[in-house]
Every structure is written in structure tokens, then in C-alpha cells.
Amino acid sequence: MRLLRIFLILAVLVLIPFVIWGDKLMALFDGESARKWVQDCGAWGWLAVIGILISDLFLPIPATGVMSAAGYVYGPWWGGVISSLGSFLSGLLAYSLCRGLGRGMAVRLAGEEGLAQNETLFRRNGPWLVILSRWLPVLPEVIACLAGLARMPLRIFAVAMLCGSLPMGFTYAAVGSLFQKEPGWAFALSITLPVLLWLAFRPLLRARHNDAGADS
């Protein structure tokens, strides 16, 4: 129950900025407005996209609209790279901030029992939670924070983040490059690509884990 309370607290913290600034930011960074905003940034548009995607950790930014705008302006490949990098760095920042709190602060937030539940959850299902959460509203920030509190191994978290961020970034950039006229295939990719990427990386992680165990 303590873990559920921490989850709800994090979700509320994420939603508060949405209640305050959600309508304005949605209007500014959605659809045609987002494309114009990126174009107006000129040569620094790519950096602005990355920065605004990172700020999605603190502000209710419509990330998919920004990624689509990146695809529209820079094409599906460079737009995909830019979008994926922004999404990855946002999750990494959330993870690092919460992990940096230290175990003592984590215990004060979640309690010994809640922290133990969180650590068990991420030890068993952490990679899947991180991967799949990238495609959902609110959950990406919350899951990344919980992963940090659980002290999920950085290497595994980073790989899972890539598995979730890469297909999402390239998918929405591709949709943006096609003027968002063919979004149907994006939903199919959103389901299959994260799973396929994780299955591809999983043997490598398992091999490294076994090597580390043998060395110890």
C-alpha cells in the first residue's frame, strides 16, 4: 500500500503542472503550432526539440506533437534521432534525480516495506515497465522516478529506455514527415518494436550478468 501511495503522489506531482499550464502548452506544442515553433528556432531547432522533450519531466509537454514536428522539419531519420535522444535524456534525468536522493531519503518517502516492494517490482519487471511506459501519458516520468528509487541497475535501465525511446521517437518522426496522414502503422510499431528491441538486447544483458557473477 505504501508503494501505491508513492505512485499516486508522483502521478499527482506530474499532473499538477498539466492542470496549471496544460491548455497553453498543448496549444503551443501540438500539430501545426509545434512545427512552426521548431522552424522559428532556426539552426538551433534540433537542440530546442531535445530541450523541450527533457522539460517534459517537469512540464505537461505534448511530446508526441514535438516529435512529429521534428520529423516534419528534419525528416524521419534525423527527426527520429533527435526525438529519441530527447525522450531518453528525459527518462535518464528522472532516474538520476530520484536515485541521487539516496537510500535514506527513499526509505523516508516509501518506507522500508514500500521500498522493498518497489525494488522487487523493478527486479522482476523493471525493463518491461520502462519500455512500455514510454508510450503512455504520465507513466514515463513516474516509472523512471520509481526505477531510480528502486536503484534499478543503470545499465539495464538505460537499455530499456533505449528500447522504448528509439521506436517511439522514430515512429512519431516518421508520422510527422508524412504530415500525419498515415498514423495507423504507428500504433502497430508502438506495440511490436519495443518488445522486439528488448528481446534482442536481453541475451546480451544476461551474458554480461553471468560474466559478472563468474568474476565475483
C-alpha positions as CSV (number, residue, x, y, z in Angstrom):
1,M,0.0,0.0,0.0
2,R,2.9,2.4,0.8
3,L,4.2,1.8,-2.8
4,L,0.8,2.6,-4.2
5,R,0.8,5.9,-2.3
6,I,4.2,6.8,-3.6
7,F,3.0,6.0,-7.1
8,L,-0.1,8.2,-6.7
9,I,2.0,11.1,-5.2
10,L,4.4,11.0,-8.1
11,A,1.4,10.9,-10.5
12,V,-0.2,13.9,-8.8
13,L,3.1,15.8,-9.0
14,V,3.3,15.2,-12.7
15,L,-0.4,16.2,-13.2
16,I,-0.3,19.5,-11.2
17,P,1.6,21.4,-14.0
18,F,-0.8,19.9,-16.5
19,V,-3.7,21.4,-14.6
20,I,-2.0,24.8,-14.4
21,W,-0.4,25.1,-17.8
22,G,-1.7,22.2,-19.8
23,D,-4.0,24.1,-22.2
24,K,-1.4,26.7,-23.1
25,L,1.4,24.2,-23.6
26,M,-0.9,21.9,-25.6
27,A,-1.8,24.7,-27.9
28,L,1.8,25.8,-28.3
29,F,3.4,22.4,-29.0
30,D,0.7,20.5,-30.8
31,G,0.3,20.0,-34.5
32,E,1.0,22.9,-36.8
33,S,2.0,25.1,-33.8
34,A,4.8,22.8,-32.9
35,R,6.1,22.6,-36.4
36,K,6.1,26.4,-36.7
37,W,7.9,26.6,-33.3
38,V,10.7,24.3,-34.4
39,Q,11.1,26.2,-37.7
40,D,11.2,29.5,-35.9
41,C,14.2,28.3,-33.8
42,G,16.2,28.2,-37.0
43,A,19.6,26.4,-36.8
44,W,19.1,25.6,-33.2
45,G,15.7,23.9,-33.7
46,W,17.1,20.4,-33.1
47,L,18.6,21.4,-29.8
48,A,15.3,23.2,-28.8
49,V,13.4,19.9,-29.5
50,I,15.7,18.0,-27.3
51,G,15.4,20.6,-24.5
52,I,11.7,20.7,-24.6
53,L,11.4,16.9,-24.5
54,I,13.6,16.9,-21.5
55,S,11.5,19.5,-19.9
56,D,8.5,17.1,-20.3
57,L,9.7,15.7,-17.0
58,F,8.6,18.9,-15.3
59,L,6.0,20.4,-17.7
60,P,3.0,19.0,-19.5
61,I,4.6,19.0,-22.9
62,P,2.7,17.0,-25.7
63,A,5.9,15.0,-26.5
64,T,4.3,13.2,-29.5
65,G,3.4,16.5,-31.1
66,V,7.0,17.8,-30.7
67,M,8.4,14.5,-32.1
68,S,6.1,14.8,-35.1
69,A,7.3,18.4,-35.6
70,A,10.9,17.2,-35.5
71,G,10.0,14.6,-38.2
72,Y,8.3,17.3,-40.3
73,V,11.2,19.7,-40.1
74,Y,14.2,17.3,-40.2
75,G,12.8,14.2,-41.9
76,P,12.1,10.8,-40.4
77,W,15.7,9.8,-39.8
78,W,17.3,12.9,-38.2
79,G,13.9,13.7,-36.6
80,G,13.9,10.2,-35.2
81,V,17.4,10.6,-33.7
82,I,16.5,14.0,-32.2
83,S,13.2,12.7,-30.7
84,S,14.7,9.5,-29.3
85,L,17.6,11.4,-27.7
86,G,15.2,13.9,-26.1
87,S,13.0,11.1,-24.7
88,F,16.0,9.1,-23.5
89,L,17.6,12.0,-21.7
90,S,14.3,13.0,-20.0
91,G,13.9,9.5,-18.5
92,L,17.6,9.4,-17.6
93,L,17.3,12.7,-15.7
94,A,14.2,11.5,-13.8
95,Y,16.0,8.2,-12.9
96,S,19.2,10.1,-11.8
97,L,17.4,12.6,-9.7
98,C,15.5,10.0,-7.7
99,R,18.4,7.6,-7.4
100,G,20.5,10.5,-6.3
101,L,18.2,11.0,-3.3
102,G,20.0,8.1,-1.6
103,R,18.5,5.1,0.2
104,G,17.9,7.1,3.4
105,M,15.6,9.6,1.5
106,A,14.0,6.7,-0.4
107,V,13.1,5.0,2.9
108,R,11.6,8.2,4.2
109,L,9.5,8.5,1.1
110,A,8.4,4.9,0.7
111,G,9.2,3.3,4.0
112,E,11.2,0.1,4.3
113,E,8.3,-2.1,3.2
114,G,7.3,0.1,0.3
115,L,10.9,0.4,-0.9
116,A,11.3,-3.3,-0.7
117,Q,8.2,-3.8,-2.8
118,N,9.4,-1.3,-5.3
119,E,12.8,-3.0,-5.6
120,T,11.1,-6.4,-6.0
121,L,8.8,-5.0,-8.7
122,F,11.7,-3.5,-10.7
123,R,13.9,-6.5,-10.2
124,R,11.2,-8.7,-11.8
125,N,9.5,-6.4,-14.3
126,G,11.6,-3.2,-14.4
127,P,12.7,-3.4,-18.0
128,W,9.2,-4.0,-19.3
129,L,7.7,-1.3,-17.2
130,V,10.3,1.2,-18.5
131,I,9.9,0.2,-22.1
132,L,6.1,0.1,-22.3
133,S,5.6,3.3,-20.2
134,R,7.3,5.4,-22.8
135,W,4.2,5.2,-24.9
136,L,1.7,6.2,-22.3
137,P,0.8,9.6,-20.7
138,V,2.1,10.4,-17.2
139,L,3.6,7.0,-16.7
140,P,7.0,7.6,-18.3
141,E,8.0,10.2,-15.7
142,V,6.5,8.2,-12.8
143,I,8.1,4.9,-13.8
144,A,11.5,6.5,-14.4
145,C,11.4,8.0,-10.9
146,L,10.3,4.7,-9.3
147,A,13.2,3.0,-11.1
148,G,15.6,5.5,-9.6
149,L,14.2,5.0,-6.1
150,A,14.5,1.2,-6.6
151,R,18.1,1.7,-7.6
152,M,17.5,-0.3,-10.8
153,P,20.9,-1.0,-12.4
154,L,21.8,1.9,-14.6
155,R,22.9,-0.4,-17.5
156,I,19.6,-2.2,-17.5
157,F,17.6,0.9,-17.2
158,A,19.5,2.7,-20.0
159,V,19.0,-0.3,-22.4
160,A,15.3,-0.4,-21.5
161,M,15.0,3.3,-22.1
162,L,16.6,2.9,-25.5
163,C,14.2,0.1,-26.3
164,G,11.2,2.3,-25.5
165,S,12.6,5.7,-26.8
166,L,14.0,4.7,-30.1
167,P,10.9,3.2,-31.7
168,M,8.7,5.9,-30.3
169,G,11.0,8.7,-31.5
170,F,11.3,7.3,-35.0
171,T,7.6,6.4,-35.2
172,Y,6.3,9.8,-34.5
173,A,9.1,11.5,-36.5
174,A,8.0,9.3,-39.5
175,V,4.4,10.2,-38.9
176,G,5.3,13.9,-38.8
177,S,7.3,13.6,-42.0
178,L,4.2,12.2,-43.7
179,F,2.2,15.2,-42.5
180,Q,0.4,12.8,-40.1
181,K,-1.7,11.3,-42.8
182,E,-0.9,7.7,-42.1
183,P,-0.9,7.2,-38.4
184,G,-2.3,3.7,-38.4
185,W,1.0,1.8,-38.8
186,A,2.5,3.9,-35.9
187,F,0.2,2.0,-33.4
188,A,1.4,-1.3,-34.7
189,L,5.0,-0.3,-34.4
190,S,4.3,1.1,-30.9
191,I,3.3,-2.4,-29.8
192,T,5.8,-4.6,-31.6
193,L,9.1,-2.6,-31.8
194,P,9.7,-2.1,-28.0
195,V,9.2,-5.9,-27.4
196,L,11.4,-6.9,-30.3
197,L,14.2,-4.5,-29.2
198,W,14.1,-5.8,-25.7
199,L,14.2,-9.4,-26.8
200,A,17.2,-8.5,-28.9
201,F,19.1,-6.9,-26.1
202,R,18.1,-9.4,-23.4
203,P,20.7,-12.1,-24.3
204,L,23.5,-9.5,-24.2
205,L,22.4,-8.3,-20.7
206,R,22.1,-11.9,-19.5
207,A,25.6,-12.8,-20.8
208,R,27.1,-9.7,-19.1
209,H,25.3,-10.6,-15.9
210,N,26.6,-14.2,-16.0
211,D,30.1,-12.9,-16.6
212,A,29.9,-10.5,-13.7
213,G,28.7,-13.4,-11.5
214,A,31.5,-15.6,-12.6
215,D,34.1,-12.8,-11.9
216,S,32.7,-12.3,-8.3
